[in-house]
Amino acid sequence: MKQMTEGMMQGAEITPTNEKKRISGYTCRKYIMRMMGVDNEYWLSKDVEGYKEFKKINENMAKGFEKNPMLKGMNVMGMMKALDGFPVKTVNRMPFGGSITTTLTRIERTPLNKNLFEIPKGYTLKKQEEVSAPAGPQQMPADMPEELKKMMEQMMKKSGKPSQ
């Protein structure tokens, strides 16, 4: 799974456009993220209250991902550095058809409960056991786009697992 995620992240191309639009009261700039042969739209604004804080948190999380060998290949936060603004609207298209559109309608700042970061009573730290890979390779759907099939086959070859 890690190698598949790394392959997807390496294949992501982010292209800022000059297209601007007002969405939910914010002036947004359109970015295109091409990943796994699919173009997704990100409408971003620097005008959203809390954007600077969001950006700082994102940068800190990206650094944490880079320091952890298990998470380094899945650094979505690092990829977000290229998307300069708070996501107001996103259109994520699925490789097999369909899409999911998300639009910011309201944002508010509320205080956090003081107990939020307390360790729960009765909590004990235990050593995590090694997680094994899935039992066998998954069958690729016949209608999967050719570009996606090739990418998945290459990732499976790199991992040493045969694809079907």
N, C-alpha and C positions, 0 to 999 in steps of 0.2 A: 504494500500500500504506500509506503514511504517513497519508493522509487517511482511509482505511478504519479504521486503528487508532485515529486520533484520534476518529472517530465512535463507535467501540465504547467507548472510555474515557469520552467525554462522556456516553454513555448508561448508564454503570454506576451503580447505586444500591446503597449498602451500608446495611443495616439491622441494628443489634444487637438481639438478642432477650433475653428474661429466662430463656430455657431454658438449664439447666446440666446437665452429665452428666460422669461420670468415664470417661475413655477412656485406655487404656494407663497407668493410674495417675495421671493428671493431671486436675484439676478444670478443665473446659472450658466456655466460653460459646459459644453458637451465634450466628453472624452469617449473614445472607442477602445474597448479592451477586446482584443482578438485572442481567444484561448480555445484550443482543441478545434480549430476551424470554424468557430462561431464568433460573430461580432456582438458584443454586449454594449449597451449605452449607459454611461454614467453622467448624470447632470449634477455638477458640483458647484457649491457656492462658498465663498469665504465670508459671507455676510451673516451666516447663521450664528446666533448667540451660542457661545461655548466652543466655536470652531478652533480657536487657538489652544484651548485646553484639550480638546479632542486630538488635535495634531500632536501635542506634546505627549499625551498618553500613548498614542500610536507609535511615536518614535521610540519611547522607552520600551514598549512591548516588542517592537522589532529587534531592538538590541538584545532583549532576553531570548528571543527565538534564535538569534545568531549564535548565542553562547551555548545553547543546548543542542548537542549533536542529534538528538531524537527529533527535534522540532525544526532544525535549520532548513531542511528541504521543504517544509510546509509553511514558510514565512510569508503568509498572506499580508501581515502587517508591513513587512518590508516592501512588498509590491505596492501597498497603498501610498507610499511616499511619492510615487509617480502620479497619483491622482490628487491634484492640488485643490482641495476644497472638501466641504462636508457634503455627503451624498444626500441630495434633495429628492432625486428621482433616479431609479435604476431600472433598466429593462434587461433582464437576463434571459437569453434564449437557450433552450435545451438542445443538445446535439441531435436528439431524435425527434425534434419538433416541439412546438409550444413555447411559451415564455412566461416569465413571472415579472410583473411590474410592481415596484414599490415606490410610493410617494410619501414624503414627509408632509404631514398635515398639521402637526403641533409639536412644539418642543418646550419643555419647561424645566426649570431648575428646582429641585426639591432637596431638603436636607436628608442625609442618610441616617439611619438608626444607629445609635452609638454601639449597639450590640452586634452590628453586622460582621465585624472582623474578629469577634471573640471566638475562641476555640470551644466547640460544643462540649458540654459536660459528658463524661464517659468516653471521650475520644481517645483512642490509642494509636500510635504510629506503628505500622506493620510494614515489613519488607515486601515490596511488590514482586510477585512471581513473574517469570518471563512469559510473555504472551506469544503463542505460536501463530504461524500464518494459517490462512484458511486451508481446509483439507485438500482442495483441488482447484484447478483453473476454471474460471467461469466461461460459459459458452457465449461467444459474441453474437448479438442479434444479426440476422441476415440483412436488415435494413439500416445497419449502422453506416454512417458516412465513411467513404473509403479513406479519407485523410485521418479520421479518428481510429479506424482499424489499424492502419499502418503505424500510427503513434503507439497504440497499445501493444502491438506485436513487437515493436522495438523495445519498449519498456520491459516486456516479458523476457525478451532475449537477454537484456542486460541483467535481469534478476536471476537468470538461469532456469526459469520455469517455462515450459512449453505452453503455447497458446492454442486454442481450439477454434 
